[in-house]
Amino acid sequence: MARSKKEIFIAIVMFTVSSLFLFYEMALQVSPSIMTNQLMKSFSVDSAGLGVMAAFYFYSYTGMQIPAGLLYDHYGPRTLLTWASLVCVLGALFFGFTETAFWAAIGRFLMGVGSAFAFIGVLVVAARWFSEYYFAFLVGVTQLLAAGGAMCGVVPLAHAVEAIGWRQTMYWLSGLGFCLAVLCLIILRDHPKHESKKVMPHETSFWRHIGQVVAQFQTWMIGLYAFTGWGPVTVLASLWGVPFLMVRYNIDTLKAGLAMTMMWIGVAAASPIVGWLSNLMGRRKTILWIASLVGLGCSVVPNVPYSATYILLFFMGAASASHMLTFALVRDNNRPGVVATAIGFNNMAVVIGGAILQPLVGGILTSLWDNVTMKDGIPYNTLGDYQVALLVVPLLYLVGFFVTTLSIKETYCKAKYKAHH
């Protein structure tokens, strides 16, 4: 059924408001990457301790993905995104005020709980307010906005940290989150007026709902690619890339943050193109396969000058943007009544990389430290240490290549289940 200009406008407004929260939570997610030295000094922790503290965001974010999906299948974005914004505000305030690493980790945990509703929420809004044909493209736009939020969590926040300190920066972020909560409450609506509320029947149990998603082999293989595709961004752009570049090129935080922003720009630039190209080609799998090879190739180029790093990071980000097609594959493979739960499961596979990979790299760096060399009061890792620890990045792209080649089935951009099922 053709929609009027007014209905299209309202749909765009709903999508925009929900996307603003995603923009915000991505800034919270990556904020420790430009505070690494300050946080290690303030909380007296080493690389392993910082990795675990930062990863507390992903522990809660990961654990909340399936519950968030189930809640979205029952309730609407308006209520859930409003409360999620307020939880993020609480976590940011907690993180900014605390004086100990333990309570800072709890603050990150709270931020992760609220942020868990962001990406799924935008996709639920896209699924409810727009036709199925535009879903893959809108997932790409969503990822572009997420990358934009991450970019605002690197360079602008780096300037803010330099100017007013990391604690004051967190206070400002909490104030912004409160404004977003008010905006969600006032503007967001759960679904178009002419459509019934799309929720799971009350007689359907949570466990049966989850079972319908996890029983499919493709759910797991698509999730594995999502993990490997987004893992390099989690490792480099979200935490360890900036300190690595500082050591690699002997540059300050701002210059390293600017270079690392290229990875987010690559994600932002490629995401909508990947969705559009997938629909144009009528293929999902081919793009995943090519993206894994591009990421692998860029991540193993040795001894590049600082200027070339911008190009390599851009294409690594573009390669990782392909992971957004996994959400389209999830929608292709699941009936409409469980789409939010399926999206939650897949997003759990995406973000679990933060819970696993960030502490893993931090632990490797700590194990390689000579237990002697310090800089500005914190342990100093050599370039060789970082190069060993970050071998995980090309490994992730390699696994993604094999998963795509051997296990993921092409859907040809067609839903397995029709809406009336």
Sequence and secondary structure as in RCSB ss.txt:
>XXXX:A:sequence
MARSKKEIFIAIVMFTVSSLFLFYEMALQVSPSIMTNQLMKSFSVDSAGLGVMAAFYFYSYTGMQIPAGLLYDHY
GPRTLLTWASLVCVLGALFFGFTETAFWAAIGRFLMGVGSAFAFIGVLVVAARWFSEYYFAFLVGVTQLLAAGGA
MCGVVPLAHAVEAIGWRQTMYWLSGLGFCLAVLCLIILRDHPKHESKKVMPHETSFWRHIGQVVAQFQTWMIGLY
AFTGWGPVTVLASLWGVPFLMVRYNIDTLKAGLAMTMMWIGVAAASPIVGWLSNLMGRRKTILWIASLVGLGCSV
VPNVPYSATYILLFFMGAASASHMLTFALVRDNNRPGVVATAIGFNNMAVVIGGAILQPLVGGILTSLWDNVTMK
DGIPYNTLGDYQVALLVVPLLYLVGFFVTTLSIKETYCKAKYKAHH
>XXXX:A:secstr
    HHHHHHHHHHHHHHHHHHHHHHHHHHGGGGSHHHHHHHHT  HHHHHHHHHHHHHHHHHTHHHHHHHHHHS
 HHHHHHHHHHHHHHHHHHHHH  SHHHHHHHHHHHHHHHTTHHHHHHHHHHHHS GGGHHHHHHHHHHHHHHHH
HHTTHHHHHHHHHH HHHHHHHHHHHHHHHHHHHHHH  SS TTS      TTS HHHHHHHHHT HHHHHHHHH
HHHHHHHIIIIIIIIHHHHHHHHHT  HHHHHHHHHHHHHHHHHHHHHHHHHHHHHT SHHHHHHHHHHHHHHHT
  S  HHHHHHHHHHHHHHHGGGGHHHHHHHHHS GGGHHHHHHHHHHHHHHHHHHHHHHHHHHHHHHS SS EE
TTEE   HHHHHHHTTHHHHHHHHHHHHHHHT    TT  SS TT 
